[in-house]
Amino acid sequence: MVKAYLRYEPAASFGVIASVDSNIAYDSSGKHLLSPALEKIGVWHVRQGLCTKTLAPTSSSRGPSLAVTSIASSSSSLIAAGYGDGSIRIWDSDKGTCETTLNGHKGAVTALRYNKAGSLLASGSKDNDVILWDVVGENGLFRLRGHRDQVTDVVFISSGKKLVTSSKDKFLRVWDLDTQHCMQIVGGHHSEIWSLDIDLDERYLVTGSADKELRFYAIRHESVDGESVNGAEEESSVQNKWDVLRHFGEIQRQSKERVATVQFNKSGNLLACQVAGKTVEIYLTVPDVFKLLHTIRASKKICSISFCPITPKNTLASLALSLNNNLLEFYSIEHGETKQTLAIDLQGHRSDVRSVALSSDNSFLMSTSHNAVKIWNPSTGSCLRTIDSGYGLCSLILPSNKYGLVGTKDGTIEIIDIGSGTCLEVIEAHGGSVRSIAALPHKNGFVTGSADHDVKFWEYQIKQKPGQAAKQLIVSNVSAMKMNDDALVVAISPDAKYIAVALLDSTVKVHFADTFKFFLSLYGHKLPVLCMDISSDGDLIVTGSADKNIKIWGLDFGDCHKSIFAHADSVMAVQFVPKTHYVFSVGKDRLVKYWDADKFELLLTLEGHHADIWCLAVSSRGDFIVTGSHDRSIRRWDRTEEQFFIEEEKEKRLEEMFEADLDNAFDNKYASKEEIPEEGAVALAGKQSQETLTATDLIIERLDIAEAEQKRIAEHQEEKNNRNVAVFQANPLMNGLSPSDYVLSAFSDVHSNDLEQTLLALPFSDALKLLSYLKDWSSYSDKVELVCRIGTLLLQTHYNQLLSTPAARPILTVFSDIFYERVKGWKDIFGFNLAAMDHIQQMMASRSDALFHDAKSKLIEIRTRQSKRLEERSDTGEVKRKKKKT
């Protein structure tokens, strides 16, 4: 009989406030800060200091490839997030939903920027490419190629008609988005350019690199009459009339570290320069002058900065910082000083989570790191208590669930009162670091193992100390056992008969717990055993080692039942599920694995962590497990009611390996790379993937079925004409749809962004068949846009073949008539609706002094300001020319 197992799945992750791989960004309202939390984005309410929403992808793919690497907010509630696998997700921050996923990059997304209207999105990546996306149409417009190294930043200029990109290749490139070509390459930097930004009026562009100075460029704009207008005053030197950027000047930076981010605030009167260290330099900007105002010094290395788009009263600006120790800080910038207004730090550890321990009723969780102990609710992920401590390497919650024990690197044992969130006592327990704590079953005691070669037995009792009102936990050392080497792990059998001690010499010594008499030596690991556990029935002991293996031993004779190559790196923790022979193991390879210790079979591999996993705790009922990692996250994995079989999981793993090989084939690292000309090139935005190939196969299959069905319908009609009438039996595969609708249904699951690549893979014969259906589909009002896109893409792809194929002419003739007529009809409808809405807006504006009047007055104010600036420039230009003549 084939045995079925219950599946474990990721349920929650908590403890990460700000991860280091991505930038932070305010939303358009300025009330919320968007902070990367590994694969999720936390939406933090700044004033309350609470995470109000979490934007988490529901994709089946997990792990480091899905880490957020870039965030950009638009003028609306939409947020763009770039990920490590090259995908971009568009989120609605109000609803907390993912609106669309855009696939085009082959490397991690490193830069994102919306245009002012929020209709276009530019993205840069580690694959050296820049892609322009239509956010409304949810598809890629084109890919811009030319940079020789990773793209680091992008910015729109000239009302979104041009794009400036920076790269680690030390060059800036200016792209004309209308003609899709590189119109200027700007050199001069001596090192990699890491960031760029423009001021509110688009007068200056500033770049930051590892050079000692910030470089400023004046931006040339095209005026209405075609003449060039410079963002800064024209100098007497002759410049290329096509150059958009002209070197304007430099300012010396205070810090020697490279620039990580340069950013203007919303009003443009402040410029922040964040370096790859602990400082942010704030410059005050007045016309053509940049003056150092303040230097903000953080306690740890700064990962990212973001100006709040709303300026608080009586201040110049508010600035948010994310630090590399999982912390968010907020600063108020004033003329005289900068002061920290808020820090978000309680919801996570400052460093690695080194140990986790669950209470006996699984109601709370204790975790330790280098300087703090935190108590969590494992169900909700909320932090209940934070207690300052030493470097905690191991921990234990006593059966009463009122007290916790923490073994530290300094050799002390800290007694934690969980209820009050205080450290009651620090006991000098060992001469070396306390590596392991294990509870003695059925007794008020525990055992500690240390690097000082000692294994000590302890008793505890709750009693009243002289001179104290309340009862407290009193711990006393009962006995000690001297070992030949550092004790790395201790484990007690459930009947408290045996104690197993893993030593630095790669062996495990088993002694009788009462007399300390030697019983067994478990020898076989090539490197030290870092973790072990004994099953609830006392039959098996499992050991995990730095040699990447786990070994399953019999505790009766010390025989090795099986040695399994378990992880791709050191095994850091193993634990049996209570009352079973199922084992969980975690390792430095970022994986959680679930094993059957009787059959020696791998049951499940759980992915999710983004760095080494240090620790593991299994609930008393085995219904969930908790893991802690170097990525500072704590993750809960729940047992579901879904059953699975070993053979099915093996097949699934083989399929995943096959698909991974396919994905590697699409992006062959050893294939000869196409040489990109220096002036750059334009290419298709999308990329071929398993999904696009599957969609192409489905379209071809449905075209063949529909063609066969049409033949059958024609034959039946002929028979009907010959009076041999029989009831026509439609193909059941078509679900009662007509051949035309059946083919159309193949496009229902094709993402808008993948349509181009899906149609590119179609053979010409099938493309011709597809064109013949477009006439029928154009009669559906909701499919006109899809028909236009399919028709345009097929015509562009197969243009030459269509011209030289006589059979294609009738199809194209019919299509051109219908195509023009349908598009013109819808264009007229949209035009009519827009005119009607404009008319309604004008009527409302005339009746009310509300929003539209404010907008109109603001527009007039902006126009007058611009005209004054132009007049001033022309006046100064005339003065300069007169000086020259004299």
C-alpha positions, -999 to +999 in steps of 0.1 A: +000+000+000+014+034-010+016+058+020+003+093+018+018+122+037+005+156+047+021+186+029+037+216+047+035+250+030+048+285+037+023+303+060+039+335+072+072+354+074+080+381+099+108+400+115+121+419+084+115+457+085+139+466+056+160+443+035+192+455+019+187+445-017+163+473-027+155+510-021+127+525+000+101+549-014+072+570-002+038+566-018+022+596-036+003+606-004+035+609+017+017+591+046+031+556+038+067+544+033+072+514+010+099+492+024+114+460+009+111+429+031+128+402+010+101+390-014+075+413+001+069+450+004+058+465+037+035+495+036+044+514+068+022+542+082+049+567+091+030+586+118+018+554+136+050+534+129+029+504+120+029+481+089-006+485+076-003+463+045+020+437+030+023+433-008+034+397-012+035+378-045+014+347-048+038+331-073+048+295-068+085+303-074+102+313-041+135+320-027+162+346-035+152+349-072+120+366-060+136+392-037+125+428-043+154+447-059+138+480-068+107+501-059+091+531-076+059+549-067+037+567-093+016+598-089-014+575-083-018+546-059+002+523-083+036+510-072+062+492-094+084+466-078+113+449-096+125+415-085+156+394-087+143+372-115+139+402-138+101+404-134+082+437-125+050+437-106+026+466-106+008+469-072-022+489-061-011+501-027-047+511-017-062+477-025-030+457-017-034+437-050-010+429-078-025+445-110-001+429-135+033+412-140+057+424-167+084+400-179+112+412-200+145+414-182+169+384-179+187+398-148+176+415-115+158+448-120+181+476-107+162+508-116+126+518-120+111+552-127+076+564-137+070+594-160+051+623-144+017+611-157+023+576-145+014+561-178+050+550-188+075+530-167+112+527-175+132+498-160+170+491-160+185+457-151+217+437-145+212+424-181+225+459-193+191+467-210+165+494-205+128+486-212+100+510-217+066+497-205+031+509-212+015+507-177-020+512-190-018+487-218+002+464-195+028+455-221+064+463-231+069+489-258+106+484-267+140+475-253+169+499-255+204+483-257+237+501-256+251+500-221+281+477-216+273+470-179+245+470-154+220+499-157+220+518-123+194+545-127+169+560-152+150+593-154+125+609-178+132+644-191+116+668-216+080+660-205+087+623-208+099+624-244+134+616-236+151+592-211+185+595-194+201+563-182+233+557-161+254+526-159+284+510-143+301+514-177+308+551-166+285+566-193+252+584-194+230+578-224+202+601-236+174+583-256+148+598-278+116+578-270+098+589-301+125+578-326+137+550-302+174+558-306+204+570-285+209+607-293+238+615-269+265+596-250+280+615-221+314+606-207+337+622-182+331+601-151+362+582-139+342+555-121+309+537-122+278+560-121+254+548-094+226+573-093+211+604-111+182+627-106+166+659-120+152+689-102+115+699-103+119+724-132+142+700-152+169+726-152+197+704-139+206+667-139+229+655-111+250+623-112+268+605-083+297+580-087+328+570-068+344+603-080+351+629-053+325+653-068+289+654-079+285+664-115+258+687-128+244+689-163+222+716-178+192+702-197+184+716-231+146+716-239+129+719-272+106+750-273+073+751-292+089+768-322+117+743-324+144+765-308+165+751-280+160+764-245+186+756-219+178+748-183+208+769-172+223+800-187+241+796-220+278+800-219+299+814-246+315+781-255+301+764-286+282+732-281+266+706-303+231+718-310+218+682-307+232+677-272+205+675-246+229+675-216+258+700-212+283+698-184+274+727-160+297+722-130+308+701-101+307+703-063+331+685-040+316+659-017+326+656+020+327+617+021+353+595+004+329+566-001+311+561-034+277+577-039+248+553-036+219+577-042+213+613-053+178+627-049+161+660-050+131+666-027+097+673-042+100+711-042+136+709-056+152+732-029+171+703-013+195+677-027+204+646-007+236+626-015+237+593+002+271+574+002+277+537+006+285+544+043+268+560+073+263+595+060+239+616+039+249+650+028+221+675+024+226+704+000+205+736-002+198+746-037+192+782-048+194+793-085+227+779-099+242+775-064+244+743-042+255+748-006+261+720+020+235+725+046+237+694+069+254+660+072+232+632+087+252+605+104+234+572+110+244+545+135+249+518+108+255+517+071+227+533+051+211+512+023+186+537+009+170+572+013+137+587+003+123+623+006+087+626+018+066+642-011+047+663+015+067+689+034+058+691+071+051+725+087+081+746+099+106+722+082+124+721+049+118+684+043+114+649+059+138+622+050+135+584+055+165+561+058+168+523+056+198+509+074+216+475+068+207+463+103+169+460+096+159+494+107+140+525+094+148+560+106+131+593+099+147+627+100+133+662+100+155+687+081+154+723+093+176+753+085+195+750+118+196+713+124+184+678+115+168+657+141+156+621+142+118+620+146+111+583+145+128+548+143+110+516+134+130+488+150+108+467+173+094+444+146+127+427+138+162+417+150+192+438+141+212+408+130+209+370+123+182+350+141+205+324+159+179+303+178+142+299+181+122+281+208+085+274+211+064+273+243+049+239+252+014+252+242+028+268+210+013+301+220+045+321+218+080+319+203+113+331+216+141+341+193+177+353+200+203+374+181+235+392+189+220+417+213+183+410+219+157+383+228+123+388+212+090+371+222+066+367+192+031+355+186+038+328+160+002+329+147+002+367+138+039+374+136+036+403+160+065+411+184+052+410+220+084+417+240+120+428+233+147+422+260+183+433+257+207+404+260+241+390+251+249+371+220+223+343+223+234+310+206+207+287+220+175+290+239+148+271+258+114+279+272+107+260+304+076+238+306+057+264+328+059+288+298+067+316+322+105+316+319+130+313+291+167+304+292+193+318+268+228+305+264+253+332+252+286+334+235+301+348+267+294+316+286+265+329+306+229+317+310+203+345+310+170+339+328+141+357+310+108+365+326+085+362+295+055+379+312+073+411+322+098+411+293+128+414+316+161+396+322+159+383+358+194+370+363+227+364+344+245+332+356+282+327+349+277+291+337+307+282+316+342+293+307+334+292+270+304+299+248+272+280+257+264+261+225+234+240+235+206+238+260+184+207+264+155+202+289+155+171+312+122+153+306+099+148+336+123+168+359+128+204+369+162+205+352+182+211+320+216+204+305+241+228+289+270+220+266+299+244+261+331+251+243+350+248+276+346+209+273+320+208+301+285+194+300+266+207+331+234+195+347+212+222+363+181+222+385+156+250+389+128+258+413+105+287+419+109+301+454+111+334+473+145+349+478+151+366+512+142+402+510+120+399+479+082+399+477+076+379+446+088+343+439+115+339+413+132+311+393+163+299+411+188+279+391+216+258+406+243+236+391+240+200+402+268+181+384+292+183+355+307+159+330+341+167+315+345+158+277+376+155+256+367+183+232+343+212+227+307+202+233+287+215+203+253+199+209+236+180+237+204+158+234+185+139+261+165+107+254+127+110+262+131+086+291+160+107+304+182+075+304+208+087+279+226+119+271+242+123+237+270+149+232+284+160+199+320+169+200+343+190+179+362+158+169+332+149+147+320+121+170+289+118+192+293+103+226+263+087+243+265+083+281+241+072+308+225+103+321+225+092+358+260+077+362+277+095+332+290+060+323+300+057+286+275+038+264+281+044+227+303+063+203+286+073+170+315+077+145+312+084+108+308+121+101+339+137+084+332+171+099+318+182+133+281+174+141+263+207+144+228+194+154+210+163+165+177+151+179+163+119+194+129+106+184+100+105+209+101+068+213+139+068+219+146+044+190+164+068+166+189+096+168+195+118+138+227+139+134+234+168+110+269+178+102+291+204+085+299+176+060+264+183+045+251+148+055+225+137+080+229+102+095+201+082+111+213+059+139+197+033+162+201+043+198+200+007+210+233-005+193+246+028+178+244+014+143+241+038+114+209+030+095+215+054+067+237+083+057+220+108+034+236+137+014+210+161+026+220+197+018+244+216-005+260+232+026+263+226+063+233+211+081+225+236+109+195+220+126+175+188+127+144+179+147+119+151+148+082+157+145+069+146+179+056+110+181+067+102+146+099+093+127+096+122+103+125+147+105+130+183+094+164+196+086+177+231+076+210+242+062+232+270+049+218+262+014+186+281+024+164+250+022+141+233+047+138+195+040+113+170+053+124+134+056+110+099+065+136+084+088+122+049+084+122+048+046+152+072+043+132+092+017+131+130+010+094+140+013+094+177+007+118+206-001+106+240+012+121+271-003+116+306+010+146+319+029+171+343+012+202+333+032+216+307+055+191+291+079+205+288+114+177+273+135+145+253+136+116+246+160+088+221+156+055+226+174+044+200+200+016+187+177+037+189+146+012+212+129+037+239+121+075+246+122+094+278+126+128+287+111+152+315+117+178+328+092+207+350+084+182+371+063+167+382+097+134+367+089+114+341+109+092+319+088+063+297+098+054+266+077+020+250+083+009+215+079-021+214+055-048+188+049-035+182+013-020+147+008+009+138-014+028+107-024+066+103-026+065+093-063+045+123-072+070+146-055+099+129-072+082+135-106+076+171-097+112+177-088+123+161-121+099+184-140+113+214-122+148+204-131+138+200-167+121+234-168+151+250-151+173+235-179+148+249-205+151+284-189+188+282-190+186+272-227+167+304-234+195+324-218+226+304-227+256+320-210+280+304-235+262+314-266+280+341-287+265+375-277+252+398-303+275+428-307+256+460-300+268+491-319+281+520-298+252+542-307+228+516-292+200+495-306+163+489-301+148+454-296+116+437-285+106+443-249+095+408-240+114+376-235+108+340-245+098+317-216+082+284-208+048+302-205+051+318-240+060+285-256+031+267-239+008+295-251+021+291-287+016+253-286-020+258-274-028+282-302-013+258-328-033+229-313-066+249-314-060+261-349-056+225-361-087+213-342-107+243-355-096+236-391-106+200-388-140+211-374-146+235-402-140+207-427-165+185-409-191+214-409-185+219-446-190+181-453-221+180-432-235+210-451-228+192-483-246+161-471-275+182-459-278+197-494-278+162-509-307+154-484-287+129-465-294+147-433-278+135-401-275+152-368-241+170-366-220+159-336-197+188-326-162+180-313-166+177-275-131+192-270-144+226-282-169+229-253-197+239-276-178+269-291-176+277-328-142+272-344-136+309-344-144+313-307-125+282-298-093+296-313-100+330-296-103+313-262-066+303-265-057+340-260-077+343-228-048+331-206-021+348-226-008+378-207-008+411-225+030+414-220+036+378-234+015+382-266+044+394-287+067+365-279+038+340-282+030+352-317+067+353-327+070+316-322+041+308-346+051+293-380+040+313-410+013+288-420-004+291-386+000+329-387-019+329-420-047+308-404-049+331-375-052+362-397-083+346-414-101+346-380-095+383-372-125+394-393-149+374-371-133+385-339-134+422-348-172+421-344-167+416-306-165+451-292-143+441-262-118+423-285-110+452-309-078+461-291-067+425-290-075+420-328-055+452-336-025+440-317-025+405-331-030+418-367-002+444-363+023+420-347+017+393-374+020+418-402+053+432-388+067+397-382+058+381-416+057+412-438+080+398-466+064+364-467+029+379-468+038+401-498+051+371-517+023+347-509-007+350-533-030+331-508-026+358-483-039+386-505-077+379-500-072+376-463-053+409-461-078+428-483-107+418-460-087+424-429-076+459-440-112+471-447-126+457-414-095+468-394-097+505-405-135+506-401-136+491-366-106+511-352-121+544-366-154+536-351-140+531-316-117+561-320-148+582-327-165+568-296-135+576-274-132+611-288-169+618-282-167+605-246-136+626-239-152+657-253-183+650-232-163+646-200-144+678-208-177+696-213-190+683-179-158+694-163-162+729-176-199+730-165-189+719-130-161+744-129-184+773-138-209+763-111-184+757-083-153+772-069-139+738-060-112+717-074-112+727-111-109+765-103-079+757-081-063+736-108-069+764-134-053+791-112-024+768-105-019+762-142-020+800-149+006+805-121+030+779-135+027+794-170+034+829-158+064+817-138+078+799-169+073+830-191+091+852-165+120+828-165+123+828-203+122+866-203+150+867-177+171+844-197+166+864-229+175+896-210+207+881-196+216+868-230+213+903-245+235+918-217+262+892-225+261+899-262+264+937-255+294+931-233+310+911-261+305+939-286+319+965-263 
